[in-house]
Amino acid sequence: PSVENIGAVITTIFDIVDLIMTDDETSIYMLSITSHDFATYTHSVNVGILSICLAKALYQHSDGHDMHALGSGFFLHDLGKVRIDQSLINKPGKLNEQEWKEMKKHPERGVEILRETDKLNKESHIIVLQHHERNDGSGYPLCIKGDDIHPYGRICSVADVFDALTSILSYKQKMDPLEALRLMQKEMLHHFQRDLFERFVQL
């Protein structure tokens, strides 16, 4: 989404969140659609749907979570990429050190955009800033680990990695969903909170 229409985007997100929260059959349908990688479903939408469904599984019996605010953060987690050179985002090969340094700025730039457009809340701040943090401290931009990573950031992280693995990107072919989950479990489990990852697999 562009900075200019972010308000309209958030309104649409609220409608999607309401649909997922109130209709289990629709939730299942939307989850299945993401696995087909339809061109109209971008990475951000996929991650938004997966994250909201996981948050629903975790928090649906709790009144302590604002699902609208969470939805905004999940769907807009990569908003900061609108301020990253498009040639880097779509580069077919591996990014060099300087390019990677620039790419890793997108979480902070996403927070900046939300603040500038007066759409920054606690939930979106956490999600946009922390969705690339890893449980072992190897993530970015804060390099935090373990319990220092907020559960909202953890949720988005799992969904983000899964969708990246199962989508066709400029530098890779997509993986089968089950193959992606096996890879995440076998080689990347140190990136995630184990019980949260297991709950994600159950989806």
C-alpha positions in Angstrom: 0.0 0.0 0.0 1.1 3.6 -0.6 1.4 6.0 2.2 -1.4 8.1 0.7 -4.1 5.4 1.0 -3.0 3.8 4.2 -6.2 4.9 6.0 -8.4 3.1 3.4 -6.2 0.1 3.6 -6.6 -0.2 7.4 -10.4 0.1 7.0 -10.4 -2.8 4.6 -8.2 -4.8 7.0 -10.7 -4.3 9.8 -13.4 -5.9 7.6 -11.1 -8.9 6.8 -10.2 -9.3 10.5 -14.0 -9.3 11.4 -14.6 -11.9 8.8 -11.8 -14.2 10.0 -12.9 -13.8 13.7 -16.5 -14.5 13.2 -16.6 -17.2 10.4 -14.5 -20.3 10.9 -15.3 -21.7 7.5 -14.1 -18.5 5.8 -10.9 -18.6 7.8 -10.2 -22.1 6.5 -11.0 -21.0 3.0 -8.7 -18.0 3.2 -5.9 -20.2 4.6 -6.2 -22.6 1.7 -6.1 -19.8 -0.9 -2.8 -18.6 0.4 -1.2 -21.9 -0.4 -2.1 -21.5 -4.1 0.0 -18.3 -4.4 -2.7 -16.5 -6.5 -1.2 -13.4 -8.1 -3.7 -11.2 -6.4 -2.6 -12.3 -3.0 0.6 -10.5 -2.2 3.1 -11.5 0.5 1.6 -8.9 2.9 -1.9 -10.2 2.5 -0.8 -13.8 2.9 1.1 -12.9 6.1 -1.8 -10.9 7.3 -4.2 -13.8 6.9 -1.9 -16.4 8.4 -1.0 -14.2 11.3 -4.6 -13.2 12.2 -5.6 -16.9 12.0 -2.7 -17.8 14.4 -3.6 -14.9 16.7 -7.2 -16.0 16.6 -6.2 -19.6 17.7 -4.1 -18.1 20.5 -6.2 -15.2 21.7 -9.9 -15.8 20.7 -10.9 -16.5 24.3 -9.1 -13.5 25.7 -10.3 -9.9 25.8 -6.9 -8.5 26.2 -6.0 -8.2 22.6 -7.2 -5.7 20.0 -7.6 -7.8 16.9 -8.1 -4.8 14.6 -4.9 -3.3 15.7 -3.1 -6.6 15.4 -4.5 -7.0 11.9 -3.2 -3.6 10.9 0.2 -4.5 12.1 0.2 -8.0 10.4 -1.0 -6.8 7.0 1.3 -3.8 7.0 4.4 -5.5 8.4 6.4 -4.8 5.3 5.1 -1.2 4.8 8.6 0.2 5.1 9.6 -1.5 1.8 7.9 1.4 0.0 11.0 3.4 1.1 13.5 0.8 -0.1 14.7 0.9 -3.7 12.6 -1.4 -5.8 15.6 -2.8 -7.6 16.8 -4.2 -4.3 13.4 -5.8 -3.5 13.2 -7.5 -6.9 16.9 -8.3 -7.3 17.2 -11.8 -8.7 20.5 -12.6 -7.0 21.9 -12.3 -3.6 22.1 -8.9 -2.0 25.6 -7.6 -1.4 26.6 -6.3 2.1 25.6 -2.7 1.4 22.3 -3.7 -0.3 21.5 -6.0 2.7 22.3 -3.2 5.1 19.8 -1.0 3.3 17.1 -3.7 3.1 17.3 -4.3 6.8 16.1 -0.7 7.4 12.6 -1.5 6.3 11.1 -2.3 9.7 12.2 1.0 11.1 11.0 2.8 8.0 7.6 1.2 8.4 7.3 2.5 11.9 8.2 6.0 10.6 5.5 5.8 7.9 2.8 4.8 10.4 3.9 7.6 12.8 3.9 10.2 10.0 0.4 9.1 8.9 -0.9 9.1 12.5 -1.7 5.4 12.3 0.9 4.1 14.7 -0.4 2.1 17.7 1.3 -0.2 20.2 0.4 -3.4 18.3 1.5 -2.2 14.8 4.7 -0.7 16.3 5.7 -4.0 17.8 4.8 -6.1 14.7 6.3 -3.8 12.1 9.5 -3.4 14.1 10.0 -7.0 15.3 8.8 -9.3 12.5 12.4 -10.1 11.5 13.7 -10.7 15.1 14.7 -14.3 15.8 14.5 -16.3 19.0 18.3 -16.9 19.0 19.1 -13.2 18.5 20.2 -13.4 14.9 17.4 -11.2 13.6 17.1 -7.5 13.0 16.9 -4.5 13.5 17.1 -4.8 17.3 18.9 -8.2 17.5 16.8 -9.0 20.5 16.1 -12.6 21.5 14.0 -14.9 23.7 11.4 -13.3 25.8 12.5 -9.8 24.7 10.6 -10.5 21.5 6.9 -9.7 21.9 4.5 -12.5 21.1 3.0 -10.3 18.3 6.3 -10.1 16.7 6.8 -13.8 17.1 3.5 -14.6 15.4 4.3 -12.4 12.4 7.8 -13.9 12.1 6.5 -17.4 11.7 3.9 -16.4 9.1 6.4 -14.2 7.3 9.0 -17.0 6.9 6.4 -19.6 5.9 5.0 -17.4 3.2 8.4 -16.4 1.9 9.3 -20.1 1.6 6.0 -21.0 -0.2 5.9 -18.1 -2.6 7.7 -17.5 -5.9 10.1 -14.7 -5.3 12.6 -13.0 -7.6 15.5 -15.0 -6.2 13.8 -18.4 -5.5 11.2 -20.9 -6.5 8.3 -21.7 -4.1 8.3 -24.7 -1.8 5.4 -27.1 -1.1 3.7 -26.0 2.3 4.6 -29.3 4.0 8.1 -29.1 2.7 8.4 -25.6 4.0 7.2 -26.6 7.5 9.6 -29.5 7.6 12.5 -27.1 6.7 11.4 -24.6 9.3 11.2 -27.4 11.9 14.5 -29.1 11.0 16.8 -26.1 10.1 15.1 -23.0 11.5 13.4 -23.9 14.7 15.9 -21.9 16.7 14.4 -18.8 15.0 11.0 -19.3 16.6 9.3 -20.0 19.9 8.7 -23.8 19.7 5.2 -24.0 21.1 4.0 -21.1 18.9 5.5 -22.8 15.8 3.7 -26.0 16.8 0.4 -24.1 17.0 1.1 -22.7 13.6 1.6 -26.1 12.1 -1.8 -27.1 13.5 -3.4 -24.5 11.3 
